[in-house]
Amino acid sequence: MSPRSSTPPPGTPAPAVHRVADVQLRAPSGPLPARAYWPRPSETVGAPALLVVLPGDGLGAAGLDRLDALCRGVCSHLGVVVLSVTSRADALDAPGTALEDSTAAVRWAADHAAQLGAGPGPLLVAGTGVGGLLANAVARRARGDGWPEITRQVSVRQGSTERMLHDLARSLRPALEAR
């Protein structure tokens, strides 16, 4: 993981997060672009949960930028570490490659949760649009393989950032409250 500072697009109000860094995940297929978001430290809560977001658009850093406001909002409002990842290929054009990259990214996140400052559980996986289909497929594959244990998988309908944040937060809160 090699961090590089990242800032929100100009003119975009950014929810308060502690830190954001662009990173490269090591995957069997080669490096995968990702962006990590850390919540502000809290004195009353243990290590935060980890949420992996799968955009599923194959746009590399541009895909990460597209979901930046959503990831910042989830990190800030729910107090979770967020790892937004992308794929080498568009999920519609090369679904096998996108699934392999998404699976590798979720496994990497599970194996490196402590390095990311997240607790050992729960591991949450979400995606927007085609990324939601990838999140579902990764969760099923993980269940079939017995690793990693994914606590909650969420497919988020495309819409405004506010609507997607609301839907994602509503879906994740029960898993976070059960900790």
PEKA-V851819 format. One record per residue. N is the residue number from 1. RES is the residue in one letter. SS is DSSP state (h for helix, s for strand, l for the rest). Layout:
n=N res=RES ss=SS
n=N res=RES ss=SS
//
This chain:
n=1 res=M ss=l
n=2 res=S ss=l
n=3 res=P ss=l
n=4 res=R ss=s
n=5 res=S ss=s
n=6 res=S ss=l
n=7 res=T ss=l
n=8 res=P ss=l
n=9 res=P ss=l
n=10 res=P ss=l
n=11 res=G ss=l
n=12 res=T ss=l
n=13 res=P ss=l
n=14 res=A ss=l
n=15 res=P ss=l
n=16 res=A ss=l
n=17 res=V ss=l
n=18 res=H ss=l
n=19 res=R ss=s
n=20 res=V ss=s
n=21 res=A ss=s
n=22 res=D ss=s
n=23 res=V ss=s
n=24 res=Q ss=s
n=25 res=L ss=s
n=26 res=R ss=s
n=27 res=A ss=s
n=28 res=P ss=l
n=29 res=S ss=l
n=30 res=G ss=s
n=31 res=P ss=s
n=32 res=L ss=s
n=33 res=P ss=s
n=34 res=A ss=s
n=35 res=R ss=s
n=36 res=A ss=s
n=37 res=Y ss=s
n=38 res=W ss=s
n=39 res=P ss=l
n=40 res=R ss=l
n=41 res=P ss=l
n=42 res=S ss=l
n=43 res=E ss=l
n=44 res=T ss=l
n=45 res=V ss=l
n=46 res=G ss=l
n=47 res=A ss=l
n=48 res=P ss=s
n=49 res=A ss=s
n=50 res=L ss=s
n=51 res=L ss=s
n=52 res=V ss=s
n=53 res=V ss=s
n=54 res=L ss=s
n=55 res=P ss=l
n=56 res=G ss=l
n=57 res=D ss=l
n=58 res=G ss=l
n=59 res=L ss=l
n=60 res=G ss=l
n=61 res=A ss=h
n=62 res=A ss=h
n=63 res=G ss=h
n=64 res=L ss=h
n=65 res=D ss=h
n=66 res=R ss=h
n=67 res=L ss=l
n=68 res=D ss=h
n=69 res=A ss=h
n=70 res=L ss=h
n=71 res=C ss=h
n=72 res=R ss=h
n=73 res=G ss=h
n=74 res=V ss=h
n=75 res=C ss=h
n=76 res=S ss=h
n=77 res=H ss=h
n=78 res=L ss=h
n=79 res=G ss=l
n=80 res=V ss=l
n=81 res=V ss=s
n=82 res=V ss=s
n=83 res=L ss=s
n=84 res=S ss=s
n=85 res=V ss=s
n=86 res=T ss=l
n=87 res=S ss=l
n=88 res=R ss=l
n=89 res=A ss=l
n=90 res=D ss=l
n=91 res=A ss=l
n=92 res=L ss=l
n=93 res=D ss=l
n=94 res=A ss=l
n=95 res=P ss=h
n=96 res=G ss=h
n=97 res=T ss=h
n=98 res=A ss=h
n=99 res=L ss=h
n=100 res=E ss=h
n=101 res=D ss=h
n=102 res=S ss=h
n=103 res=T ss=h
n=104 res=A ss=h
n=105 res=A ss=h
n=106 res=V ss=h
n=107 res=R ss=h
n=108 res=W ss=h
n=109 res=A ss=h
n=110 res=A ss=h
n=111 res=D ss=h
n=112 res=H ss=l
n=113 res=A ss=l
n=114 res=A ss=l
n=115 res=Q ss=l
n=116 res=L ss=l
n=117 res=G ss=l
n=118 res=A ss=s
n=119 res=G ss=s
n=120 res=P ss=s
n=121 res=G ss=s
n=122 res=P ss=s
n=123 res=L ss=s
n=124 res=L ss=s
n=125 res=V ss=s
n=126 res=A ss=s
n=127 res=G ss=s
n=128 res=T ss=s
n=129 res=G ss=l
n=130 res=V ss=h
n=131 res=G ss=h
n=132 res=G ss=h
n=133 res=L ss=h
n=134 res=L ss=h
n=135 res=A ss=h
n=136 res=N ss=h
n=137 res=A ss=h
n=138 res=V ss=h
n=139 res=A ss=h
n=140 res=R ss=h
n=141 res=R ss=h
n=142 res=A ss=h
n=143 res=R ss=h
n=144 res=G ss=h
n=145 res=D ss=h
n=146 res=G ss=l
n=147 res=W ss=l
n=148 res=P ss=l
n=149 res=E ss=l
n=150 res=I ss=l
n=151 res=T ss=l
n=152 res=R ss=s
n=153 res=Q ss=s
n=154 res=V ss=s
n=155 res=S ss=s
n=156 res=V ss=s
n=157 res=R ss=l
n=158 res=Q ss=l
n=159 res=G ss=l
n=160 res=S ss=l
n=161 res=T ss=h
n=162 res=E ss=h
n=163 res=R ss=h
n=164 res=M ss=h
n=165 res=L ss=h
n=166 res=H ss=h
n=167 res=D ss=h
n=168 res=L ss=h
n=169 res=A ss=h
n=170 res=R ss=h
n=171 res=S ss=h
n=172 res=L ss=h
n=173 res=R ss=h
n=174 res=P ss=h
n=175 res=A ss=h
n=176 res=L ss=h
n=177 res=E ss=h
n=178 res=A ss=l
n=179 res=R ss=l
//
